[in-house]
Amino acid sequence: MTDAGIGALLAQDNHQGVECPVYYLSRCLHDAEKRHLTQLCRAPAPSHAA
């Protein structure tokens, strides 16, 4: 069991303007990945498409 994980959510607005989830990913991080978590968190977030 691990105490660290990472997740991502892809969402889009429906025809009524309500944001709905389309796809969700999550997983536990291994020890080596947890050591690099600082670098992962510093990655720039993608901007919203116009």
N, C-alpha and C positions, 0 to 999 in steps of 0.2 A: 504494500500500500504506500502511496506517495502523498505528500502534502502540497504538491504543486501541480498545476495543470494550466492549460491554455485553451482558449475557445474563440470562435469567430461566428458571426451571424451575418448572413446575407438577407436583406429585406428590401421590399419595394412597396410603393404606395398603390393601393387598389383604386378602383374607379371612384370610390367615395373619399379618397384622400387619406385613408387609414393605412398606416404602415403595417405590413404583414410579413412574417418570416417566410423565407423561401427555402433556406438551407442553413443548417447549423452543424458545426464541427466542434468537437472537444476531445482532448486526450490528456493523459497523465504525462508528466515530464520525467525523463530518466535523470539520474544523478549528474551526468555530464551536461545535460541540457539545462539543468537548474543552475549550474555554475555560470552559464552564459545568458541567464535570464535578463540581466541588466542590458546587454546589447540588444536583445530581442525587444525589450520595452522601449528602447530609444529609436527604433525604426519609425520613420514618419508614417502617419496614417494616411491612407488614400483620401483624396478630396472627393466630394460629391460631384457627379457629372451634372452638367446643366441641361 
